[in-house]
Amino acid sequence: MSMTALGFLAVFVFGALVTIKKPFIGLLLYFFVFYMHPPGKYWGEYLPEIRWTLIVAILTLISTVIHEKKLNRWLKPVETKLLLAFFTFVSLQMIWVDAPELHLVYVILLFKLIILYFLMVSLINTEKRLIMVIITNVLGAAYIGLNAIQTHSGGRFEAAGLPSIADGNLLAIHLIPIIILGATIILTSIKNKYFILLPLAFVGNLLFMSGSRGGIVGLILAGLVYIWFTPKGKRIFVYKWSLIAITLASALVGPLLIERMKDVTEAESAENVDKSAYIRVVLAESQLEMINDNFLIGYGHRGTLLLSPAYIPEEYMTNTAAGKLRGSHNLTLSYLVDHGVLGAGLFFLVIFFTLKRIKLIGLSYTEEPNVALVLLGSVSGLFGLLISSQFANSKVLEISIWMVALVVSCTLILQNKTNN
């Protein structure tokens, strides 16, 4: 048996046993299993085909209910109420959608994500736990980055082997908040914080290896938001590290990404423009027609894929086992097609109130600087994620709910400190 498989199994079993009494360890174990993800790795063939993350989530949920107090704290934020309202609407869609079996997949996924949201908000209730969650994610992403360096021979790296992350664009979207939060560790006052630089370098290199133009745009804009809202006491420090990051990033920009950028910037006409970029324009126009035909309540999960034969020109379709189809490449349009203005409105209200939490940073920095900085990193990372998701459909990625949960956790920690 592979040594990696044995190591994974040992950590999984030990972590599961500890989780029985310490639910927060179960949350860290969940992230560990997410990044290792045996079904997506070569060494996974040595392990049984079971739902590893589901097992961890169930154990953590049971342990949380038994050991944690004040479990109702997660219900107080407006984000929670809106998220539950969105889940209720998505569940009701089962009544009228044309493909209930396909829609049920998203209902189940959303239920799982709400449970994960509950666990994160309930368990991440101290500054130390916030930092541990960030470090765990940086190390997990760095593991994927190390694998990419060892195994990838050329072109875009798209074989991350992570749940629901099937291409380079989705990988880049996932990495944006991880990079921003990893950089935040450097700004905190925790001891030995500079150890994060090495794994963070692997994560940053991995994003460039993905060759995602949308990912680069999202990361840049996330960084600009971070710089703009940085508390005064940290601005000089942030400026210095931003210059260092830009210098290092320029060294990571390889010929693949440069060529992909040229495909867009040097195009003289719609016929000459980079094909993948132009297809997104065609898809967006078709999706707007779909939305216009069912504006209020939507068509259900993967609506664009199902409706594509009737709306999208044949030359832009993709051959699949089910015939010529085409999926969405834009998160906003996906939500509007799938859930109409009612469902999409509820989801983006969750995002709106989450991003609005950035106003708390200036007020809380003097008393809880580390938590305030993590809040800034979470909001900035979520913003960058949303920007890059306008070029790729990240609807089924977990990372957006992780960021909402981190922002809510930071908010509750800050409120608890104020009340005490």
N, C-alpha and C positions, 0 to 999 in steps of 0.2 A: 504493500500500500504506500502511496505517496506520503512523504513526511509532512507536506503541507496539509493534506487531508487529516492525518493523525493529530497535527497541532490544532487544526480547526475543531476537531471532535473533542479534544481535551479541554479547550477553552469553552466550548459550548456546554459540555456536561458540567464543568466546574461552575461556570457562570449561572447555569440554570439552578444548580443547587443553592448557590448564594442568594439568588433572586427570591427564593422561598421566604427568606427573612428580610432581605434588603431589596425592595422593589426598584430603587434607583439603579442598582447594578443591572437589573433586567433591561432598563432603558438603554444603558450603554451597550449591553449585549445585543440589543436589537440593531443598533447602528453597526456594530461589529459584523453581525451576520449579513446585514444589508450589503456592505462593501465586499465581504468575502463571497457571498452568494454562490454556493457550490454548483447549482445548475448551470451557471454561466462560466465556470472555470474548468479547465482540463482535468484537474484533480477531483472534481465533483463526481466523476464516474465511479470512484472508489467508495462513495457514500450512498446510503439509501435515498431514494427519491421521496422526500417528505417536505412539508411546508415549514422550513426552518424558522422563518420570521414569524409565522403564525403561532408556532409553538411558544416562541419567546414572548410574543404579545399577550397570549392567554395567561402564561405564568405570571407575567408582570402585572396584568390586570387583576388577577386574583390576589396577588401579594399586596398590591396597592390598596385594594378594598379592605384587606385585613389589617394592614399596618399603618396606613396613612390617615391623618386626621384632616379635618376641614376639606373634605372632598368636594364640597359645594362651591369652593372658591372659583372653580373653572366656569361656573355658570354666570358669574357676575359681569364679566366684560361684554360689551356690545358685540364684539366679534363672535363670541360663542353663540349668542342668540341668533345672529344672522346666519351663521354656519348651520345651525340646526334648522332654521327656516328654509335654507337652500336644500338641505337634505330632504326635508318634508316635501318640497316642491318636486324634486327629482324623483322621489318615490311615487308621488301621485302621477307623474308622467307615464308610469307603467300602464295606466288606464287607456291612454289614447295613442301611444307611439305605435308605428307600424312594425317595428322589430323589437318586441319586448325582451326576447332572449338576449339580444345584444345590449339593450339598455340596462338589463339586470346586472350585467358585468360592471357597469359604472356605479350602480346603486350599491353593490357589494363593496367595491373599492372605496367609495365615499364613506360608507359605514366604517370600514377599517381605518380610514384616515381620521375620522372623528374620534374613534377610540384612541388612536395614537396621539391626537391633539389633546384629549383628556389626560392621557398619561404624562405627556410632556408638561402641560400646565400644572398638573397636580404634583409632579415629582421635582421639577426644576424650580425650586423655591428658595434657593440661596445663591449668592454670588459664586461660591465654589463649584456648585453643580452646573451653573451656566458655563463656566470656564471648562469644566470636564467634558461637557457635551461638545463644545466647539473643538477641543483638542482631539476628541475621539473621531469627529468627522474629518478633520484635517489629516489625521494619520490614516484613516480609511481611504480617503481620496489619494493620498500619497502612495499607498500600496498599489492602487490602480495605475498611477503615474509611473511607478517603478516597473511594473509589469509591462507597460507600454514601451518603455525604453529597451527592455530586455527582449521583447518578442516582435515588435513592429519593424517591418523592413522598408516601408515607404508609403507615400500617399497619406490620406486622412486616416487617423486612428479612430475606428468606430466599434471595435470589439471590446468594449469595457466589461461586458458580462454582468451588468447590473440590472436589477428589476426595472422593466419598462423603458430602459435607456438603450434604444436600438440603433442609434446613429450618432455621428459626431456633433450635430447641432444640439440634440437633447443632452448629451454629455456636457457640452459647454454650458448650457443653461443650468445644469445641476451644480457645476463647479463655481459659478460666479459668486453666490453667497458664501460658499466655503472659503474662497480666496479672501473676500472682504472681511469675514469674521476671523480668519487666520491672521490677517494683517492687524486686526484689532487687538489681538493678544499682545503684540509688540508694544502697543500704546498703554496697556494696563500696567499696574504696579505689582503684578505677581512676580514671585521669585523665579529665577532661571528662565525667564520668558523667551530668551533669544534662541532656545533650542528649537522653536517652532519654525525658524528660518529654513532649515534643511527640508523638512517635509513640505513646507509651503512652496519651495522651489520646484519640487516634483509636481505639485498640483498646478502651479502656473504653467510649467512646461507642457503638462497634459492638455491644458486648455488650448495652447497653441498647436499641439499635435492634432487636435480635433479638426483644425482647419475651418472653424466656424466664424464667418464674418459677423453674423448676428451676435455671437458670443463675445467677440471683441468689442463691438459697439455697446453691448449691455454692460460689460465690465468697465469700460471707460466712463459711461454715464453714471454707473454706481459709484465709481471713485470720485467723480465730480460732486455728486450729492453728499458723499461722506466729507469731502473737503469743505464744502459750503457750510455744512451744519456742525462742523467740528467746534467744540467749546474753545473759547479764547485761550485758555491755559494750555491747550495742546496744539494750537495751530502751527507754531514754528516747527514743532516735532513732526507733525503730519506733513508739512511742506518738505522737510528734509527727506523723510522716508518716501514721499511721493516721487521726488526726483530720482532717488535710488531705484525705486520700482520701475519707473519709466526707462531708465538706463538699462536695467537688466532685461526688461521686456523687449526692448529694441533688439537685444542680442538673440532673443528667442524667436523672433519673427523669421520664419524660414521661407524658402522659395515658393512652397505650396501656397501659403497664405498671401504672399505678395502677388502671385499669379491670379489667385481668386479675386483679389481686390482690383487688379487691372482689368479683369473681365467685365467689371461693372463700370469703373471710372473711365475707361477708354472706349466704351461702346458709343457708336455714332447713331445708331438707329435701333428700333425694336427688333429688327431682323438679326442684328449683330450682337445684341446684348447677351450676356451670359444666360444660358438656357434655364438654369435653376432659378435665377432671379426673375426672369420674364414669366416663367410658369406661375410664380407666386402672384404676379399681377393678374394673370388670367383667372387663377383660382379665386382671388379676392373678388373680382367682378362677378363671377358665377355665384359665389357665396352671398353677395349682396342681393342677387336675384332670389336666392332661396329664402333669405330673411324677409324680403318684401312679400313673398307668397305665404309666409306663416310667421308673422311678426311677433305675436304675443306669447305663444306657449311652446314653440319649437318642435322639432322632429324626433328628438331623442338622441342618445349617445351615438356617435359616429354618423350623424346625419349627413354630413358632407359626402362621406364615402358612399352611403346608400343612394343619395340623390345625384351623384356625379354623372351617371349615364344620361340623365335628362337635362343637365344644365351645363356640363363642361364639354367643349369641343373634343372630338374623338382623338385628334392628334396629340392631345395633352394627357390622355389617359394612360394608365399603367396596366399591363397584362398581369392578371392574378388568376388563381385557381377558380375564383368565382366569376371571372370575366374581366372586362376592362373597367377599372374603377380608379378613383383618385381621392386621396384623403386630404385633410386640411393642413395648411402650413402657417396658420395664424391663430393664436390662442383666443383673442377677442372675438373674431368671427366664428370660431368653433363654438364658443359658449352661446353666441346669439343664434346660430343655426340649430344647435342641439337643444337649447333650453329657452329660446325666445327671450324677449326683453324682460319678462318676469324673472325667469331663472338666472339669466346673466346679470340682471340688475342686483339680485341678492348676492351673488358671488362677488361682484365688483364692489358692492358696498362693504363686504368683509375686508377686501383689499384697501378700500378707501380709508376706513377707520383704523386699519392697521398702520398704514403709511402716516396717518395723522398723528400717531403717537410720537413722531419725531419732535413735536413741540415740547415734550417732557424733558428733553435732553438738557437744555440750558438751565432749567429749574432744578434738576436733580444732580448735575455734575459735581457741585461743590460738596454735597453730602455723600453721594455714592458714585464716585467717578468711574469705577470699573463697570458697574451695571449700566450706567448711562452710555458708556462707550460701546458695550455689547448691544444695547438698544439701537444706537446709531448704526452699528454694523449690520444688524438684522434688517432694519428698515431700508438701508442703502442696498443691501444684497437683494432684498425682495424687489426693490425698484428696478435694479439691473436685470433680474430674472424676468420681470414683466416686459421690459424693453426687448430683450433678446427673444422672448416668446412671440413677438409680432412677426418673427421670421421663421418660426417653427412651432408646431403645436405641442405644448408641454402640459396639456390638460391632465394626463394620467401620472405625471411625476409627483412624487411625495414631497419634494423639497419646498414647494410653495406653502403647504400646510405646516411643514417644519418651521418655516420662517414666521408665519403668523403665530404659531405657538410660542416661539422664542420671544417675539415682541410682547405678547400677552404676559408671558412669564416675567419678563423684565419689568413690565408695568406693575404687576402685582407685587413684586419684590419692593419696588420703589414706594408704592402706596402703603405697604406694610411698615416700612421704615418710617414713613411720614406719620402714620397713625400711632406708632409707638414712641 
